Amino acid sequence: MALSFEFVNGFHDTANAVATVIYTHTLKPVYAVVWSGIWNLIGVLTSSGLVAFSVVALLPVELVLNVGSGAGFAMVFSLLISAIVWNVGTWYFGLPASSSHTLIGSIMGVGLANSMLSTHVFGEGVNWAKAQEVFTSLLVSPIMGFVGTALLLLLLKALVKKPELYKSPEGKAPPAWIRGLLMLTCTGVSFFHGSNDGQKGMGLIVLILVGVLPGAFALNPSAGPADIQNIVQHARELEPTLLKHAPETITSQDATDELSAYLKAKGVATEKTFAALAGRNREVAIELEGRSNFADLTVPQRRVLRGDIYLLGDSIGRLLKQHKISDPAEAKALTTYQATLQQETKYIPTWVKFAVALALGLGTMIGWKRIVVTVGEKLVRSTSPTPRALRRN
């Protein structure tokens, strides 16, 4: 289902990349679509995975911790089905729609519905701090595109005094240097779309794999003895730092509840939060002491350990973002520890990258025409005979 989302994602966003090269006769449709699909694939394969887990961070904490439960799968399937239905519907009517907006809206809808159906306060199911960051970027991007395009066009008119460049091409291909620029922009848009939007499905696929096959994917399967002992070493070194802020002790279940509550929108750091962190940190160190591989743990142990590491890493990250650690040396050590922890829960298997890349590329090659026709014909006035040529292709 997550791969289906990426497939229909290719119908939309990547079709925008090929509209210019098709309607200016720079490339024939079949070549343009294949070229864009290839660069989408390359973009996905070279991506870092940071965007993938920024999207996952919008999900309710309960879903991330209990994705293998019936409620967890219900939330994942709900958001994927709603995103797919919207994408396919808008594609059918030839309406360019952002798959990023669609997926993020679906995630927030799931979070709000989860808070309504549970005992939580309405709205607590959404990470509003992360949502604000994401919405700011989504709001600013079209404004930047509009202003940047207008300024570049005015600059080009001031520098290049060729009136024929600013008129309908009348079925003729533009000069070679213009075609080169169009090819470059098509390539760049396709590549960066793959490296950005392609990641959104990756994070969800990893989350689904954790729920379905926790024995294989709860923790990074490529982690070696050095990675595991690195976590233990950092945990032991930072234990006094955390205990310094935590004068009281706390039980394991209370620690889980406290850190889960802290990661919600209205969570506030208290001495109890630091006590929960200290306790969870000690348990992680004890569990991994002397281990050379995560495979040494049973499947239930791996599932629990993933939840512990997730809570520990994200809570430390929120403390640092809120500047709750005043000592620069302590803050630096905790930043390093957080990165070490997140390597084991926020990873993308190589085969998942290939699967998403293929789904996105194939979606571009198969479903491109409806959106391209809208972008090339219906959003601009043109007397070019290109549309008939496009339909023949």
Contacts in CASP RR format, 6 or more apart in sequence:
PFRMAT RR
TARGET T0000
AUTHOR 0000-0000-0000
METHOD contacts of the structure
MODEL  1
MALSFEFVNGFHDTANAVATVIYTHTLKPVYAVVWSGIWNLIGVLTSSGL
VAFSVVALLPVELVLNVGSGAGFAMVFSLLISAIVWNVGTWYFGLPASSS
HTLIGSIMGVGLANSMLSTHVFGEGVNWAKAQEVFTSLLVSPIMGFVGTA
LLLLLLKALVKKPELYKSPEGKAPPAWIRGLLMLTCTGVSFFHGSNDGQK
GMGLIVLILVGVLPGAFALNPSAGPADIQNIVQHARELEPTLLKHAPETI
TSQDATDELSAYLKAKGVATEKTFAALAGRNREVAIELEGRSNFADLTVP
QRRVLRGDIYLLGDSIGRLLKQHKISDPAEAKALTTYQATLQQETKYIPT
WVKFAVALALGLGTMIGWKRIVVTVGEKLVRSTSPTPRALRRN
1 77 0 8 1.000
1 80 0 8 1.000
1 81 0 8 1.000
1 84 0 8 1.000
2 80 0 8 1.000
2 201 0 8 1.000
2 204 0 8 1.000
2 205 0 8 1.000
2 208 0 8 1.000
3 205 0 8 1.000
3 355 0 8 1.000
3 356 0 8 1.000
3 359 0 8 1.000
4 80 0 8 1.000
4 84 0 8 1.000
4 359 0 8 1.000
5 80 0 8 1.000
5 83 0 8 1.000
5 84 0 8 1.000
5 87 0 8 1.000
5 99 0 8 1.000
5 103 0 8 1.000
5 201 0 8 1.000
5 204 0 8 1.000
6 198 0 8 1.000
6 201 0 8 1.000
6 356 0 8 1.000
6 359 0 8 1.000
6 360 0 8 1.000
7 359 0 8 1.000
7 360 0 8 1.000
7 362 0 8 1.000
7 363 0 8 1.000
8 84 0 8 1.000
8 87 0 8 1.000
8 88 0 8 1.000
8 91 0 8 1.000
8 99 0 8 1.000
8 363 0 8 1.000
9 87 0 8 1.000
9 99 0 8 1.000
9 197 0 8 1.000
9 198 0 8 1.000
9 200 0 8 1.000
9 360 0 8 1.000
9 363 0 8 1.000
10 40 0 8 1.000
10 99 0 8 1.000
10 360 0 8 1.000
10 361 0 8 1.000
10 363 0 8 1.000
10 364 0 8 1.000
10 367 0 8 1.000
10 368 0 8 1.000
11 87 0 8 1.000
11 88 0 8 1.000
11 91 0 8 1.000
11 363 0 8 1.000
11 364 0 8 1.000
11 366 0 8 1.000
11 367 0 8 1.000
11 368 0 8 1.000
11 370 0 8 1.000
11 371 0 8 1.000
12 87 0 8 1.000
12 90 0 8 1.000
12 91 0 8 1.000
12 96 0 8 1.000
12 97 0 8 1.000
12 98 0 8 1.000
12 99 0 8 1.000
12 371 0 8 1.000
13 98 0 8 1.000
13 99 0 8 1.000
13 100 0 8 1.000
13 193 0 8 1.000
13 197 0 8 1.000
14 36 0 8 1.000
14 37 0 8 1.000
14 40 0 8 1.000
14 190 0 8 1.000
14 193 0 8 1.000
14 194 0 8 1.000
14 360 0 8 1.000
14 361 0 8 1.000
14 363 0 8 1.000
14 364 0 8 1.000
14 368 0 8 1.000
15 96 0 8 1.000
15 364 0 8 1.000
15 367 0 8 1.000
15 368 0 8 1.000
15 369 0 8 1.000
15 370 0 8 1.000
15 371 0 8 1.000
15 372 0 8 1.000
15 375 0 8 1.000
16 96 0 8 1.000
16 189 0 8 1.000
16 371 0 8 1.000
16 375 0 8 1.000
17 36 0 8 1.000
17 186 0 8 1.000
17 188 0 8 1.000
17 189 0 8 1.000
17 190 0 8 1.000
17 193 0 8 1.000
18 27 0 8 1.000
18 29 0 8 1.000
18 32 0 8 1.000
18 33 0 8 1.000
18 35 0 8 1.000
18 36 0 8 1.000
18 186 0 8 1.000
18 190 0 8 1.000
18 364 0 8 1.000
18 368 0 8 1.000
18 372 0 8 1.000
19 371 0 8 1.000
19 372 0 8 1.000
19 375 0 8 1.000
19 376 0 8 1.000
20 26 0 8 1.000
20 182 0 8 1.000
20 185 0 8 1.000
20 186 0 8 1.000
21 27 0 8 1.000
21 32 0 8 1.000
21 182 0 8 1.000
21 183 0 8 1.000
21 186 0 8 1.000
22 28 0 8 1.000
22 29 0 8 1.000
22 32 0 8 1.000
22 372 0 8 1.000
22 376 0 8 1.000
22 386 0 8 1.000
22 390 0 8 1.000
23 376 0 8 1.000
23 377 0 8 1.000
23 382 0 8 1.000
23 384 0 8 1.000
23 386 0 8 1.000
23 390 0 8 1.000
24 169 0 8 1.000
24 173 0 8 1.000
24 174 0 8 1.000
24 178 0 8 1.000
24 179 0 8 1.000
24 182 0 8 1.000
25 169 0 8 1.000
25 171 0 8 1.000
25 172 0 8 1.000
25 173 0 8 1.000
25 174 0 8 1.000
25 386 0 8 1.000
25 389 0 8 1.000
26 32 0 8 1.000
26 173 0 8 1.000
26 174 0 8 1.000
26 178 0 8 1.000
26 179 0 8 1.000
26 180 0 8 1.000
26 182 0 8 1.000
26 183 0 8 1.000
26 186 0 8 1.000
27 35 0 8 1.000
27 183 0 8 1.000
27 186 0 8 1.000
28 393 0 8 1.000
29 368 0 8 1.000
29 369 0 8 1.000
29 372 0 8 1.000
29 390 0 8 1.000
29 393 0 8 1.000
30 393 0 8 1.000
32 186 0 8 1.000
33 364 0 8 1.000
33 365 0 8 1.000
33 368 0 8 1.000
34 365 0 8 1.000
35 186 0 8 1.000
35 187 0 8 1.000
35 190 0 8 1.000
36 186 0 8 1.000
36 190 0 8 1.000
36 361 0 8 1.000
36 364 0 8 1.000
36 368 0 8 1.000
37 190 0 8 1.000
37 360 0 8 1.000
37 361 0 8 1.000
37 364 0 8 1.000
37 365 0 8 1.000
38 190 0 8 1.000
38 361 0 8 1.000
39 187 0 8 1.000
39 188 0 8 1.000
39 190 0 8 1.000
39 191 0 8 1.000
39 194 0 8 1.000
40 190 0 8 1.000
40 191 0 8 1.000
40 193 0 8 1.000
40 194 0 8 1.000
40 198 0 8 1.000
40 357 0 8 1.000
40 360 0 8 1.000
40 361 0 8 1.000
40 364 0 8 1.000
41 194 0 8 1.000
41 357 0 8 1.000
41 358 0 8 1.000
41 360 0 8 1.000
41 361 0 8 1.000
42 191 0 8 1.000
42 357 0 8 1.000
43 191 0 8 1.000
43 192 0 8 1.000
43 193 0 8 1.000
43 194 0 8 1.000
43 195 0 8 1.000
43 198 0 8 1.000
43 357 0 8 1.000
44 194 0 8 1.000
44 195 0 8 1.000
44 198 0 8 1.000
44 199 0 8 1.000
44 202 0 8 1.000
44 353 0 8 1.000
44 356 0 8 1.000
44 357 0 8 1.000
44 360 0 8 1.000
45 353 0 8 1.000
45 354 0 8 1.000
45 357 0 8 1.000
46 195 0 8 1.000
47 194 0 8 1.000
47 195 0 8 1.000
47 196 0 8 1.000
47 198 0 8 1.000
47 199 0 8 1.000
47 202 0 8 1.000
47 353 0 8 1.000
49 199 0 8 1.000
49 202 0 8 1.000
49 203 0 8 1.000
49 346 0 8 1.000
49 348 0 8 1.000
50 199 0 8 1.000
51 196 0 8 1.000
51 198 0 8 1.000
51 199 0 8 1.000
51 200 0 8 1.000
52 199 0 8 1.000
52 200 0 8 1.000
52 201 0 8 1.000
52 202 0 8 1.000
52 203 0 8 1.000
52 206 0 8 1.000
52 346 0 8 1.000
52 348 0 8 1.000
53 203 0 8 1.000
53 342 0 8 1.000
53 346 0 8 1.000
54 130 0 8 1.000
54 133 0 8 1.000
54 134 0 8 1.000
55 103 0 8 1.000
55 104 0 8 1.000
55 107 0 8 1.000
55 134 0 8 1.000
55 199 0 8 1.000
55 200 0 8 1.000
55 201 0 8 1.000
55 203 0 8 1.000
55 204 0 8 1.000
56 64 0 8 1.000
56 203 0 8 1.000
56 204 0 8 1.000
56 207 0 8 1.000
56 346 0 8 1.000
57 127 0 8 1.000
57 130 0 8 1.000
57 314 0 8 1.000
58 104 0 8 1.000
58 107 0 8 1.000
58 108 0 8 1.000
58 126 0 8 1.000
58 127 0 8 1.000
58 130 0 8 1.000
58 131 0 8 1.000
58 134 0 8 1.000
59 75 0 8 1.000
59 107 0 8 1.000
59 110 0 8 1.000
59 111 0 8 1.000
59 127 0 8 1.000
59 207 0 8 1.000
60 75 0 8 1.000
60 110 0 8 1.000
60 111 0 8 1.000
60 114 0 8 1.000
60 115 0 8 1.000
60 125 0 8 1.000
60 126 0 8 1.000
61 125 0 8 1.000
61 260 0 8 1.000
61 263 0 8 1.000
61 264 0 8 1.000
62 71 0 8 1.000
62 72 0 8 1.000
62 114 0 8 1.000
62 118 0 8 1.000
62 260 0 8 1.000
63 71 0 8 1.000
63 72 0 8 1.000
63 75 0 8 1.000
63 76 0 8 1.000
63 110 0 8 1.000
63 111 0 8 1.000
63 114 0 8 1.000
64 207 0 8 1.000
64 310 0 8 1.000
65 260 0 8 1.000
65 307 0 8 1.000
65 310 0 8 1.000
65 311 0 8 1.000
66 72 0 8 1.000
67 73 0 8 1.000
67 76 0 8 1.000
67 207 0 8 1.000
67 208 0 8 1.000
67 210 0 8 1.000
67 211 0 8 1.000
68 210 0 8 1.000
68 211 0 8 1.000
68 212 0 8 1.000
68 214 0 8 1.000
71 114 0 8 1.000
73 211 0 8 1.000
75 110 0 8 1.000
75 111 0 8 1.000
75 114 0 8 1.000
76 204 0 8 1.000
76 207 0 8 1.000
76 208 0 8 1.000
78 106 0 8 1.000
78 110 0 8 1.000
78 113 0 8 1.000
79 103 0 8 1.000
79 106 0 8 1.000
79 107 0 8 1.000
79 109 0 8 1.000
79 110 0 8 1.000
80 106 0 8 1.000
80 204 0 8 1.000
82 106 0 8 1.000
83 99 0 8 1.000
83 102 0 8 1.000
83 103 0 8 1.000
83 106 0 8 1.000
86 97 0 8 1.000
86 102 0 8 1.000
86 106 0 8 1.000
87 97 0 8 1.000
87 99 0 8 1.000
87 102 0 8 1.000
89 95 0 8 1.000
90 96 0 8 1.000
90 97 0 8 1.000
91 97 0 8 1.000
91 367 0 8 1.000
91 370 0 8 1.000
91 371 0 8 1.000
92 370 0 8 1.000
94 370 0 8 1.000
94 371 0 8 1.000
94 373 0 8 1.000
94 374 0 8 1.000
95 374 0 8 1.000
96 371 0 8 1.000
96 374 0 8 1.000
96 375 0 8 1.000
98 138 0 8 1.000
99 197 0 8 1.000
99 200 0 8 1.000
100 138 0 8 1.000
100 197 0 8 1.000
100 200 0 8 1.000
101 138 0 8 1.000
103 200 0 8 1.000
103 201 0 8 1.000
104 131 0 8 1.000
104 134 0 8 1.000
104 135 0 8 1.000
104 138 0 8 1.000
108 126 0 8 1.000
108 131 0 8 1.000
109 126 0 8 1.000
111 123 0 8 1.000
111 125 0 8 1.000
111 126 0 8 1.000
112 122 0 8 1.000
112 123 0 8 1.000
112 125 0 8 1.000
112 126 0 8 1.000
114 120 0 8 1.000
114 125 0 8 1.000
115 121 0 8 1.000
115 122 0 8 1.000
115 123 0 8 1.000
115 124 0 8 1.000
115 125 0 8 1.000
115 126 0 8 1.000
116 122 0 8 1.000
120 264 0 8 1.000
121 266 0 8 1.000
123 265 0 8 1.000
124 264 0 8 1.000
124 265 0 8 1.000
124 266 0 8 1.000
125 264 0 8 1.000
125 265 0 8 1.000
126 265 0 8 1.000
127 263 0 8 1.000
127 264 0 8 1.000
127 265 0 8 1.000
128 265 0 8 1.000
129 265 0 8 1.000
157 166 0 8 1.000
165 174 0 8 1.000
165 175 0 8 1.000
165 178 0 8 1.000
168 382 0 8 1.000
168 383 0 8 1.000
168 384 0 8 1.000
169 384 0 8 1.000
170 383 0 8 1.000
170 384 0 8 1.000
170 385 0 8 1.000
171 384 0 8 1.000
171 385 0 8 1.000
171 386 0 8 1.000
171 389 0 8 1.000
173 179 0 8 1.000
174 182 0 8 1.000
190 364 0 8 1.000
194 357 0 8 1.000
194 360 0 8 1.000
197 360 0 8 1.000
198 356 0 8 1.000
198 357 0 8 1.000
198 360 0 8 1.000
199 348 0 8 1.000
199 356 0 8 1.000
201 356 0 8 1.000
202 348 0 8 1.000
202 352 0 8 1.000
202 353 0 8 1.000
202 356 0 8 1.000
203 348 0 8 1.000
205 352 0 8 1.000
205 355 0 8 1.000
205 356 0 8 1.000
206 217 0 8 1.000
206 347 0 8 1.000
206 348 0 8 1.000
206 349 0 8 1.000
206 352 0 8 1.000
209 216 0 8 1.000
209 217 0 8 1.000
209 349 0 8 1.000
209 352 0 8 1.000
210 217 0 8 1.000
210 218 0 8 1.000
210 306 0 8 1.000
211 217 0 8 1.000
214 299 0 8 1.000
214 302 0 8 1.000
214 303 0 8 1.000
214 306 0 8 1.000
215 299 0 8 1.000
215 302 0 8 1.000
215 303 0 8 1.000
217 349 0 8 1.000
218 294 0 8 1.000
218 299 0 8 1.000
218 302 0 8 1.000
218 303 0 8 1.000
218 305 0 8 1.000
218 306 0 8 1.000
219 294 0 8 1.000
219 302 0 8 1.000
219 305 0 8 1.000
219 306 0 8 1.000
219 309 0 8 1.000
219 344 0 8 1.000
219 345 0 8 1.000
220 227 0 8 1.000
220 294 0 8 1.000
220 343 0 8 1.000
220 344 0 8 1.000
220 345 0 8 1.000
220 347 0 8 1.000
221 294 0 8 1.000
221 349 0 8 1.000
222 347 0 8 1.000
223 293 0 8 1.000
223 294 0 8 1.000
223 343 0 8 1.000
223 344 0 8 1.000
224 292 0 8 1.000
224 293 0 8 1.000
225 291 0 8 1.000
225 292 0 8 1.000
225 293 0 8 1.000
227 340 0 8 1.000
227 343 0 8 1.000
227 344 0 8 1.000
228 288 0 8 1.000
228 291 0 8 1.000
228 292 0 8 1.000
228 293 0 8 1.000
228 294 0 8 1.000
229 288 0 8 1.000
229 290 0 8 1.000
230 340 0 8 1.000
231 284 0 8 1.000
231 285 0 8 1.000
231 288 0 8 1.000
231 309 0 8 1.000
231 340 0 8 1.000
231 341 0 8 1.000
231 344 0 8 1.000
232 285 0 8 1.000
232 288 0 8 1.000
232 289 0 8 1.000
232 290 0 8 1.000
234 333 0 8 1.000
234 336 0 8 1.000
234 337 0 8 1.000
234 340 0 8 1.000
235 281 0 8 1.000
235 282 0 8 1.000
235 284 0 8 1.000
235 285 0 8 1.000
235 337 0 8 1.000
236 285 0 8 1.000
237 333 0 8 1.000
238 281 0 8 1.000
238 333 0 8 1.000
238 334 0 8 1.000
238 337 0 8 1.000
239 278 0 8 1.000
239 281 0 8 1.000
239 282 0 8 1.000
239 285 0 8 1.000
241 330 0 8 1.000
241 333 0 8 1.000
241 334 0 8 1.000
242 274 0 8 1.000
242 277 0 8 1.000
242 278 0 8 1.000
242 279 0 8 1.000
242 281 0 8 1.000
243 278 0 8 1.000
245 271 0 8 1.000
245 274 0 8 1.000
246 271 0 8 1.000
246 272 0 8 1.000
246 274 0 8 1.000
246 275 0 8 1.000
246 276 0 8 1.000
246 277 0 8 1.000
246 278 0 8 1.000
247 271 0 8 1.000
247 275 0 8 1.000
248 271 0 8 1.000
248 272 0 8 1.000
248 275 0 8 1.000
249 275 0 8 1.000
249 279 0 8 1.000
250 258 0 8 1.000
250 272 0 8 1.000
250 275 0 8 1.000
250 276 0 8 1.000
250 279 0 8 1.000
252 279 0 8 1.000
252 280 0 8 1.000
252 283 0 8 1.000
254 276 0 8 1.000
255 275 0 8 1.000
255 276 0 8 1.000
255 277 0 8 1.000
255 279 0 8 1.000
255 280 0 8 1.000
256 276 0 8 1.000
256 280 0 8 1.000
256 311 0 8 1.000
258 272 0 8 1.000
258 273 0 8 1.000
258 275 0 8 1.000
258 276 0 8 1.000
259 273 0 8 1.000
259 276 0 8 1.000
259 277 0 8 1.000
259 280 0 8 1.000
259 311 0 8 1.000
259 312 0 8 1.000
259 315 0 8 1.000
260 311 0 8 1.000
261 267 0 8 1.000
262 268 0 8 1.000
262 269 0 8 1.000
262 273 0 8 1.000
262 276 0 8 1.000
262 315 0 8 1.000
262 318 0 8 1.000
263 311 0 8 1.000
263 314 0 8 1.000
263 315 0 8 1.000
263 318 0 8 1.000
269 318 0 8 1.000
269 319 0 8 1.000
269 322 0 8 1.000
269 324 0 8 1.000
273 315 0 8 1.000
273 319 0 8 1.000
276 315 0 8 1.000
277 312 0 8 1.000
277 315 0 8 1.000
277 316 0 8 1.000
277 319 0 8 1.000
280 308 0 8 1.000
280 311 0 8 1.000
280 312 0 8 1.000
281 312 0 8 1.000
283 308 0 8 1.000
284 305 0 8 1.000
284 308 0 8 1.000
284 309 0 8 1.000
284 312 0 8 1.000
287 297 0 8 1.000
287 301 0 8 1.000
287 305 0 8 1.000
287 308 0 8 1.000
288 305 0 8 1.000
291 297 0 8 1.000
294 302 0 8 1.000
294 305 0 8 1.000
294 344 0 8 1.000
297 305 0 8 1.000
306 345 0 8 1.000
307 345 0 8 1.000
309 341 0 8 1.000
309 344 0 8 1.000
309 345 0 8 1.000
310 345 0 8 1.000
312 341 0 8 1.000
313 337 0 8 1.000
313 338 0 8 1.000
313 341 0 8 1.000
313 342 0 8 1.000
316 334 0 8 1.000
316 337 0 8 1.000
316 338 0 8 1.000
316 341 0 8 1.000
317 334 0 8 1.000
317 335 0 8 1.000
317 338 0 8 1.000
319 325 0 8 1.000
319 334 0 8 1.000
320 331 0 8 1.000
320 334 0 8 1.000
320 335 0 8 1.000
320 338 0 8 1.000
325 331 0 8 1.000
325 334 0 8 1.000
369 390 0 8 1.000
372 390 0 8 1.000
373 387 0 8 1.000
373 390 0 8 1.000
376 382 0 8 1.000
377 387 0 8 1.000
END
